[in-house]
Amino acid sequence: MPGPVPPSRVAPGGTLAGDGPAAAGAGASRLRSAWRTTADGRTIFRLIPPLLLWWVWIAFAVINLADLVIQSRDWFSLEILAGLLVATGIMYACTLRPKVISDADGLTIRNPFRDYRVPWGGVAGVFLGDSVEIHCERPAPKRAKTIYSWALYSPRRARARADLRVGFGTRRERERHNMRARRRFEVPDAATLGRMPDKAKEIASQHPSHIMAAELARRCDETRQRGAAAGVLAAQWAWPPIAAVLIPVAALIAVILAR
């Protein structure tokens, strides 16, 4: 079975180093994601469709808001306005906010209403299920916890294609250890990269979340090899998106009751 790509074959941005077709394939897959590195060195992992959905919703909400302001000034229009604000808060929490942020010290996983921070030394593994799953150590006596990234989802069809690329023995062993059929994310062997057009096509056809899972696993392994200090998962509620939903909900209830 192919092993992980050695660190020397992976460029800082996450694409495969070199000029071969595999590098071009990985770059093509990356273009389908909103994977970017900020000026302060942090890398933000997210997918494009949720961002598109957010801006489509904003356009829809603005058009409807303008129509309400111009044509309607009654209680019903206030109810519609409050309903639009509730839906906008939910859309913000579920589409714009979720992301995975990687920096020199560890990972920050932002889900709709919950934030998680785990140092590299506390990352027990990166897996691929319905989304990218990050296994994190927690303070004793708590057991390790799996964080499911809302931002990096993996469609069923893309997971099925990934399963077909894994040998039967590996899949059987995976199922024996985990009935939920998660697998450690691996990428093609470096010896075959750059000389096999089919391999480049395979990389290019992978879902962006698979590519980003591989990059997160690579960064975790790399920092562990450098002797990353042990750490544990920290979690907290994300109050801005909670407020973005609850305040409009309270306003909607107030408008309905006052009518």
N, C-alpha and C positions, 0 to 999 in steps of 0.2 A: 504493500500500500504506500502511496506517495507520502513523503514526510513534509513537515513545515518548511517554508522558504527560509533559508538562513537570513539573519539580519542584514548581511552585506548586500543582499539582493533587493532590499526594500528601501526606496528613497524616503526622505523625511516626510513628504506629503502623503505617503501611503501607496503610491503606485510602484510597480516593479521597476527596479533600476535596469538600465541597459537600453539598447536600441532595437531589440528583437520584436517580433510581432506580439509576444506575450505582454510586453510593456505597453504597447499600443492598445491591446485588448483591455488590460486593467484600467488604462486611462479612459477608454470609452465607457466602461462600466461606471467609473467615478463620476463622469459627466451627468449621469442620471441621478445623482444624489447632490445634496447641498452640503457636501463635505468641504470645509474650508479651515484655514489656519489664520488666526487673528494676529495682529501686530505684536501682542504680548506673548506669543508662542503657544497659546492654547489652540487645540484642534476641536472644532465643533462637528459632530456627526448627526445628520438628520436626513430625511428624505424629502424630495421635491413635491410629491402630490399633496401632502398636508399643507404646505405653504401656498400652493396654487389654490387649494380649497379655501384657505383663509382669505386670500385676496378676492376671490370670486364672491365670497360671502360679504366682504366689506363693500364691494361695488353694489351688490343687491340691497344691502341695508341702507346705504347712502341714498340710492334711488328711491326707496320706499320712504325714508325719512323726509326727503325733499317733497315727495308727493303729499305726505301727511301735513307738512308745514304749510304747503300752498293751498290745499283743498279742504282740509278737515281741521276743525277746532272744537271737538266735542269729547265726551268721556270715552267713547269707543276708540277714537284716535289715540287717546292717552294709553288705553289698554294695549293697542297695537304697538305703540312706541315702547312701552315697558316690556312687552313680549319680545320685540326686536333686541332690546338691551339684554334680556335674559339669554336669548339665543346667541348673541354676540359674545357674551361672557363665556358660555359653554364652548363656542368655537375657538375662542382665544386659548382656553385651558387645554383643549384637546388637539389643536392643530399647530398654533404658533409657538406655544410654550415648550412642548416636549423636545428634548435634545439630550445628547450625551456629550459631555465636555471632558477632553483629556488634557492634562497638563503634566508638568514634570513630577508632581507629587502624587497624582492619582486620578480618579474618575469622579465626575459629578453627573449623576443621572437625574434629569428633571422629568418627572411625569406630571400629568395634569394638576394634581393637588398635593403632591408629595415630592420632596427633594431628598436625594441620597448622596452621601459623600463617602468614598472609600479610598484609602491610600493604596498604592500599588501592592504593598506587602500584604494587604488584606484581601486582595482579589484571589479567590481560590480557583477560578476557572471562568472561561467564556464559552457559552454554548448557544446552539441555534435551535429554537423551537418555534412557537407561534410568533415570537419576536426574539431579538438578541437577549440572552439571559446571562446575567453576571452573578456568579456565586461569590458571596462576601462573608468574611469572618466577622463574628460578633463577640462582644465581651462574654467571658465565661460567667455562668454556666450555659449561656444560650448557644444553640446550635447555629451553624452557618445558615445564611438566608439567601434565597435567590431573588434578585431584583429583575423584574421584567421591564425592559425598556419600551415605553409606549411609542417612542419616536422611531425605533428601528424594528418595525414589524416585518414579518416574512410571510408572504402569501403562500397558501397551501400548494399551488402548482409549482412555485419556485422551490419549495422544500422537497417536493416529490422529485424534481430534477436533481436536486442535490443528493437525495438518497440514492438515485440511480448511479451516481458517480462514486458511491462508496461500496466497497466489496461486501459480499454477503457475510463473511466471517466477522467483519467489523460491525455490521448492522446487528448481527445475532448477539454479539457480545454486548453491544450497547443496550439492546432490549433486555438482556438478562440483568444488567445493572440498573436499568431505569425503564420502567414500563411506559413512561411518557415519551420515550423515543427521542431524547435529546442526544446530540452528539458533539464531541469536541470539534471545534472548527479547524479544518486543515486545508492547506492549499497545495497546488501541484509541486512536485519535486523540482528543485532548481536545475537539475541536470537536463531536464526536458524543455526548459523554458528557452525561448528564442530560436528554437530549431524546428518546432512542430506547429504549423499553422492551425491544426485542429485544436491544439491546446490553447492557442491564443483565442480562437473562437469560443472555446469553452469558458475561458475567463471572462470574455466580453459578454457572454450570455448570462452570467451569474447575476442574481438580483443584487442591487447595491448593498442591501443589508448584509448579505453574505460576505462581500468584500470588506465592509466595515467591521464585521465580526472578526474576520481574519486579522485585520490591522490592530484591533484592540487586543486580541490574543498575542500578537507579535510584540506589542508594546509591553504587555504584562510580563511575558517571558524575558524580554530584554532587560527590564528593570530588575527582575528577580535575579538574573545572572550578574547584574552589577551590585547585588546585595541590598535591595530595597528594604528599608526598615519595616518591621511588622506593624500592622495597623488593623483597626476594626471599623466596621460600618457605623456611620452616624446618619440618622434620619430626622427630618423635621417637616412640619406642615408648611406648605407654600401659601402664605396668606394673601398675596395679591390676586391669584386666580380664584381663590375661595371668595374674596370680597367681590370680584368681578361678576360672580354668579349670584351670591346671596343678596347683595344690595339691590340689584334689579328685581330679584324675586320678591323681596320685601316691598319694593315700590309697586310691583304688579298687584300684590295682595292688597296693598293700601288703596290703590285706585279702584279695584273691584269692590272692596268693602264700602268705599266712600260714594260709590255711584248711586 
